[in-house]
Amino acid sequence: MSTISIISFYKFVPILDLEKLKYIIESVCEKLQTKGTILIAPEGINGTIEGSQNSINKFIKEIKLDERFFDLDPKQSYNTKEAFHRMKVRIKKEIVTIGNTDIDPNKEIGKYIDPMEWNKLIKDPNTIIIDTRNEYEVSIGTFQGAINPKTKSFRDIPKWVENNLKSNNNKYKDKKIAMFCTGGIRCEKATSYLVNQGFKDVSHLNGGILKYLEKVPKKDSLWEGECFVFDQRVSVADELKPGSYLMCYGCRMPLKKEDTLLENYIHGISCKHCHNTKSPESKKRYADRQKQIDLAVKRGEKHIGKRITHKS
């Protein structure tokens, strides 16, 4: 069984030639037969792709030829089955959406904290630890003592800060604020927002949870649970080994194996989270889709094609 290499990467850097860069990246990915998603925006680049180790090595080498990305530091993991169906390169207004294009990590951000120094920071009683991920991600794992803002999307972070940090300014003014997310991109932008709002001692986990799980030995880890990832792996565990969670393809929520044994779980259609929220029409549509997927598997075909999309 061949091993598939997966890399996640991002960098906040001004990009003016979006269409040209999109075309170059698409050409490289098509040549190397990689799959995944890459987003580019005026504020930077963000992506996760997979392929053979040789293809991934060549991709990293080629993208670093662009001086804007010479210091790109991908997080690498491995899997025995494909995590993506096709390759997508898209132009967006933001590579991670906070809903305010005036927030620019290229101008102001918090301090980078190396994964090997993270434990020391979050053990400090004067440190407020904030998980900047969505609630369903936090539900399967987080750092000890971290605050869960219970957000549905990253766009909710500014409102949460307004209601919980700024409204209690006296309480937090002498505290250190440490923020983290999956790969580092959301917490880096969140610290940019906090610095913009006048907070002084703000830090974020460099490389995110993925880099922490990769570099920090399990015996020293303060991470509890697994880490949700936005691909077919669903989650990863210590040392970035494949996790134990599955996914509901009706609502995209992570599921434990025992959740699939419940009566309200219908493969490819619904689960305990969405069974009562879907209309009969939606359930029929998902059932038809799953039937086509099952038929494609029986024929030894891929239900979703490998083409590279050229839509912005």
C-alpha positions as CSV (number, residue, x, y, z in Angstrom):
1,M,0.0,0.0,0.0
2,S,1.5,3.3,-1.1
3,T,1.9,6.2,1.3
4,I,0.4,9.5,0.5
5,S,2.2,12.7,1.6
6,I,0.0,15.6,2.8
7,I,1.3,19.1,3.5
8,S,-0.5,22.1,5.0
9,F,0.9,25.6,4.6
10,Y,0.1,29.3,4.7
11,K,1.8,32.7,4.6
12,F,0.5,36.2,5.1
13,V,2.3,38.2,2.4
14,P,1.0,40.9,0.0
15,I,0.0,39.3,-3.4
16,L,-0.9,41.7,-6.3
17,D,-0.7,39.3,-9.3
18,L,-3.5,36.9,-8.2
19,E,-4.6,35.6,-11.6
20,K,-1.0,35.1,-12.7
21,L,-0.1,33.2,-9.5
22,K,-3.3,31.1,-9.7
23,Y,-2.3,30.0,-13.2
24,I,1.3,29.2,-12.2
25,I,0.1,27.1,-9.2
26,E,-2.5,25.3,-11.2
27,S,0.1,24.4,-13.9
28,V,2.5,23.1,-11.2
29,C,-0.1,21.1,-9.5
30,E,-1.4,19.6,-12.7
31,K,2.1,18.6,-13.8
32,L,2.8,17.0,-10.4
33,Q,-0.7,15.4,-10.1
34,T,-1.4,16.7,-6.6
35,K,-4.8,17.1,-5.1
36,G,-6.2,19.4,-2.5
37,T,-7.2,23.1,-2.1
38,I,-5.1,26.3,-2.3
39,L,-6.5,29.7,-1.6
40,I,-4.8,32.9,-2.6
41,A,-5.9,36.5,-1.7
42,P,-4.3,39.9,-1.5
43,E,-3.2,39.1,2.1
44,G,-1.5,35.7,1.3
45,I,-1.7,32.0,0.5
46,N,-3.3,29.1,2.4
47,G,-3.4,25.4,1.3
48,T,-3.4,21.7,1.9
49,I,-2.4,19.3,-0.8
50,E,-1.4,15.7,-1.2
51,G,0.5,13.5,-3.6
52,S,3.5,11.2,-3.8
53,Q,6.5,12.2,-1.6
54,N,8.4,13.0,-4.8
55,S,5.6,15.3,-6.1
56,I,5.2,17.1,-2.8
57,N,9.0,17.7,-2.6
58,K,8.9,19.1,-6.1
59,F,5.9,21.3,-5.3
60,I,7.7,22.8,-2.2
61,K,10.8,23.4,-4.3
62,E,8.9,25.1,-7.1
63,I,6.8,27.4,-4.9
64,K,9.8,28.5,-3.0
65,L,11.4,29.8,-6.2
66,D,8.9,32.6,-5.8
67,E,10.8,34.9,-3.3
68,R,7.5,35.7,-1.5
69,F,7.4,32.0,-0.4
70,F,11.1,31.2,0.1
71,D,10.5,30.6,3.8
72,L,7.3,28.7,3.6
73,D,7.2,26.0,6.4
74,P,4.7,23.3,5.5
75,K,3.3,20.9,8.1
76,Q,3.7,17.4,6.8
77,S,1.8,14.2,7.6
78,Y,1.1,10.9,5.8
79,N,-1.9,8.7,5.1
80,T,-2.6,5.4,3.3
81,K,-5.7,6.7,1.4
82,E,-6.5,9.8,-0.5
83,A,-7.8,12.8,1.6
84,F,-8.9,14.8,-1.5
85,H,-10.9,14.1,-4.7
86,R,-9.4,16.9,-6.9
87,M,-7.2,19.9,-7.1
88,K,-8.7,23.4,-6.5
89,V,-6.9,26.7,-6.7
90,R,-9.2,29.7,-5.8
91,I,-8.9,33.4,-5.5
92,K,-10.6,34.9,-2.4
93,K,-11.0,38.2,-0.7
94,E,-9.3,36.7,2.4
95,I,-7.4,33.4,2.9
96,V,-9.1,33.2,6.2
97,T,-12.3,35.1,6.6
98,I,-12.7,37.4,9.6
99,G,-15.0,39.7,7.7
100,N,-12.8,42.8,8.0
101,T,-10.3,43.4,5.2
102,D,-8.7,46.2,7.3
103,I,-7.2,43.6,9.6
104,D,-3.8,42.9,8.0
105,P,-1.4,40.4,9.5
106,N,1.2,41.8,7.1
107,K,1.2,45.0,9.2
108,E,0.6,43.9,12.8
109,I,0.4,40.5,14.6
110,G,1.0,39.0,18.0
111,K,4.2,37.2,19.0
112,Y,5.1,33.8,17.4
113,I,5.5,31.1,20.0
114,D,7.5,28.0,19.0
115,P,5.7,24.7,19.8
116,M,8.5,23.7,22.1
117,E,7.9,26.9,24.2
118,W,4.1,26.7,24.1
119,N,3.8,24.6,27.2
120,K,5.7,27.1,29.3
121,L,3.4,29.9,28.2
122,I,0.1,28.2,28.7
123,K,1.1,26.9,32.1
124,D,1.6,30.5,33.3
125,P,-1.4,31.4,35.5
126,N,-1.3,34.9,34.0
127,T,-2.0,33.5,30.6
128,I,-5.5,33.4,29.0
129,I,-5.5,30.5,26.4
130,I,-8.1,30.9,23.6
131,D,-9.0,28.3,21.0
132,T,-9.9,30.2,17.8
133,R,-11.4,27.3,16.0
134,N,-15.1,26.5,15.5
135,E,-17.1,24.7,18.3
136,Y,-17.4,21.4,16.4
137,E,-13.6,21.3,16.1
138,V,-13.0,22.1,19.7
139,S,-15.5,19.3,20.7
140,I,-13.0,16.5,19.7
141,G,-9.8,18.0,21.3
142,T,-8.1,21.1,22.7
143,F,-5.4,22.2,25.0
144,Q,-5.7,21.9,28.8
145,G,-7.3,25.0,30.3
146,A,-8.2,26.6,26.9
147,I,-11.3,28.8,26.6
148,N,-13.8,27.7,23.9
149,P,-15.5,30.8,22.4
150,K,-18.2,28.4,21.0
151,T,-18.1,30.1,17.6
152,K,-19.8,28.7,14.5
153,S,-17.3,30.3,12.2
154,F,-14.1,32.4,12.4
155,R,-16.2,35.5,11.5
156,D,-17.7,35.3,15.1
157,I,-14.3,35.9,16.7
158,P,-14.5,39.8,16.7
159,K,-18.0,39.7,18.3
160,W,-16.7,37.3,21.0
161,V,-13.7,39.5,21.7
162,E,-16.0,42.5,22.0
163,N,-18.3,40.7,24.4
164,N,-15.8,38.8,26.5
165,L,-12.4,40.4,26.4
166,K,-13.0,44.1,25.7
167,S,-16.0,44.3,28.0
168,N,-13.8,42.8,30.8
169,N,-10.8,45.0,30.0
170,N,-9.8,45.5,33.6
171,K,-9.8,41.8,34.2
172,Y,-7.6,41.0,31.2
173,K,-5.4,44.1,30.9
174,D,-2.5,42.5,32.8
175,K,-2.9,39.0,31.4
176,K,-1.0,37.4,28.6
177,I,-3.3,36.2,25.8
178,A,-2.3,33.0,23.9
179,M,-4.3,31.9,20.8
180,F,-4.1,28.8,18.8
181,C,-5.8,27.0,15.9
182,T,-5.2,24.0,13.5
183,G,-2.4,25.2,11.4
184,G,-1.6,28.7,12.7
185,I,-3.5,30.8,10.2
186,R,-6.6,31.7,12.2
187,C,-4.8,32.4,15.4
188,E,-2.3,34.6,13.6
189,K,-5.1,36.6,12.1
190,A,-6.9,36.7,15.4
191,T,-3.8,38.2,17.1
192,S,-3.7,40.8,14.4
193,Y,-7.3,41.7,15.3
194,L,-6.5,41.9,19.0
195,V,-3.4,44.0,18.5
196,N,-5.5,46.3,16.2
197,Q,-8.0,46.6,19.1
198,G,-5.3,47.7,21.6
199,F,-4.3,44.5,23.4
200,K,-0.6,44.5,24.2
201,D,0.6,41.0,25.2
202,V,-0.8,38.7,22.5
203,S,0.8,35.5,21.2
204,H,-0.1,32.7,18.9
205,L,1.2,29.1,18.4
206,N,3.5,29.1,15.4
207,G,2.4,26.4,13.0
208,G,-0.7,25.7,15.1
209,I,-1.8,22.4,16.6
210,L,-0.4,20.4,13.7
211,K,3.1,21.6,14.2
212,Y,2.8,21.1,18.0
213,L,1.6,17.5,17.5
214,E,4.5,17.0,15.1
215,K,7.3,18.4,17.3
216,V,6.2,17.9,20.9
217,P,6.7,14.3,22.3
218,K,3.4,12.7,23.4
219,K,4.8,12.3,27.0
220,D,5.2,16.1,27.2
221,S,2.0,17.1,25.3
222,L,-0.7,19.2,26.9
223,W,-3.0,18.4,24.1
224,E,-6.2,16.5,24.9
225,G,-8.1,14.5,22.3
226,E,-7.6,14.7,18.5
227,C,-7.4,17.5,16.0
228,F,-10.0,18.0,13.4
229,V,-8.7,18.5,9.8
230,F,-10.6,19.7,6.8
231,D,-10.2,16.7,4.5
232,Q,-11.1,13.0,4.3
233,R,-8.9,12.1,7.3
234,V,-11.3,14.0,9.5
235,S,-8.9,14.1,12.5
236,V,-5.2,13.4,13.4
237,A,-3.7,12.4,16.7
238,D,-0.3,12.6,18.3
239,E,2.6,12.6,15.9
240,L,0.0,13.5,13.2
241,K,-1.1,9.9,13.0
242,P,-4.6,9.3,11.5
243,G,-7.3,9.9,14.1
244,S,-10.3,7.8,15.0
245,Y,-13.2,10.1,13.9
246,L,-15.4,9.7,10.9
247,M,-17.5,12.4,9.2
248,C,-21.2,12.8,8.5
249,Y,-21.4,13.8,4.8
250,G,-24.8,15.4,5.4
251,C,-23.6,18.1,7.9
252,R,-19.8,17.6,7.9
253,M,-19.7,17.0,11.7
254,P,-17.1,14.7,13.2
255,L,-18.4,11.4,14.6
256,K,-17.2,8.7,16.9
257,K,-17.5,5.2,15.6
258,E,-20.2,4.5,18.1
259,D,-22.2,7.4,16.7
260,T,-22.6,5.5,13.5
261,L,-24.4,2.7,15.3
262,L,-27.3,5.0,16.4
263,E,-30.6,4.7,14.7
264,N,-30.5,8.3,13.4
265,Y,-27.2,7.6,11.5
266,I,-27.7,6.9,7.8
267,H,-24.5,6.6,5.9
268,G,-24.0,9.6,3.5
269,I,-27.3,11.2,4.6
270,S,-27.6,12.1,8.3
271,C,-26.4,11.7,11.8
272,K,-27.4,12.6,15.4
273,H,-26.4,16.2,14.7
274,C,-28.6,16.8,11.6
275,H,-31.2,14.0,11.4
276,N,-34.0,16.2,12.7
277,T,-33.0,19.3,10.7
278,K,-33.1,17.9,7.2
279,S,-36.2,18.0,5.0
280,P,-37.4,14.8,3.2
281,E,-36.3,16.5,0.0
282,S,-32.7,17.0,1.4
283,K,-32.5,13.4,2.6
284,K,-33.6,12.1,-0.8
285,R,-31.0,14.2,-2.5
286,Y,-28.3,12.9,-0.2
287,A,-29.5,9.4,-0.7
288,D,-29.4,9.7,-4.5
289,R,-25.8,11.1,-4.2
290,Q,-24.7,8.3,-1.9
291,K,-26.2,5.7,-4.4
292,Q,-24.2,7.2,-7.2
293,I,-21.0,7.1,-5.0
294,D,-21.7,3.4,-4.1
295,L,-22.2,2.5,-7.8
296,A,-19.0,4.2,-8.8
297,V,-17.1,2.3,-6.1
298,K,-18.5,-1.0,-7.3
299,R,-17.3,-0.1,-10.9
300,G,-13.9,0.8,-9.5
301,E,-14.4,4.5,-10.5
302,K,-14.1,7.8,-8.8
303,H,-17.4,9.6,-8.3
304,I,-15.8,13.0,-8.2
305,G,-13.4,13.8,-11.0
306,K,-9.7,14.9,-10.7
307,R,-10.0,18.0,-12.8
308,I,-8.5,21.3,-11.7
309,T,-11.1,24.0,-11.4
310,H,-10.4,27.4,-13.0
311,K,-13.2,29.2,-11.3
312,S,-12.2,32.1,-9.0
